[in-house]
Amino acid sequence: MTDTPKSTAAPEAAQNGAAGAGTTGQTPQEQPSLRILGQYLKDLSFENPNAPHAFSQEAQPDIAVSVNVNARPLAVNDFEVELHLDAKATTADKVAFAAELVYAGTFRLENFPHQLLHPAVLIECPRILFPFARQILAEATRNGGFPPLMLDPIDFAAMYQRRMQQQTVGEA
């Protein structure tokens, strides 16, 4: 199972320098905010190459699932985050079904400290998108004639940490 997040661009933080209402000249510390600007299905593919023979298989299929996350900046505080889900079921070395899904969202992240922006984009944003992508994948497999593929929750924080460790090792 491949579950390493990929970022096509490292999100950069913007420095907000809004002056406070008082006369001290200090800026008030605003709370970080994450807003969903939109979410959408970018790509969906479902293949049932051995139908109708795939339905008569009595053996439990082997199902392989891979998860990837990509992010790219759209504006100073806006990012597009893509959640890629690939699932393939095989029985006796024959493909029962193959499904590929890219579900994305645009997010506005404001007042995040620079060191927390990258993890927020690659952990929190996919966590928000996942339930919707999971439902689409379940419906696609059900509509393809199979039981709905119900993915277990994904630990995007652990995925992010593994990816950062791999990058650190790769740079050493």
Sequence and secondary structure as in RCSB ss.txt:
>XXXX:A:sequence
MTDTPKSTAAPEAAQNGAAGAGTTGQTPQEQPSLRILGQYLKDLSFENPNAPHAFSQEAQPDIAVSVNVNARPLA
VNDFEVELHLDAKATTADKVAFAAELVYAGTFRLENFPHQLLHPAVLIECPRILFPFARQILAEATRNGGFPPLM
LDPIDFAAMYQRRMQQQTVGEA
>XXXX:A:secstr
       SS           SSSS        EEEEEEEEEEEEEEE TTTTGGGG  S  EEEEEEEEEEEESS
SSEEEEEEEEEEEEEETTEEEEEEEEEEEEEEEEES  HHHHHHIIIIIHHHHHHHHHHHHHHHHHHHTTS    
     HHHHHHHHHHHHHHHH 
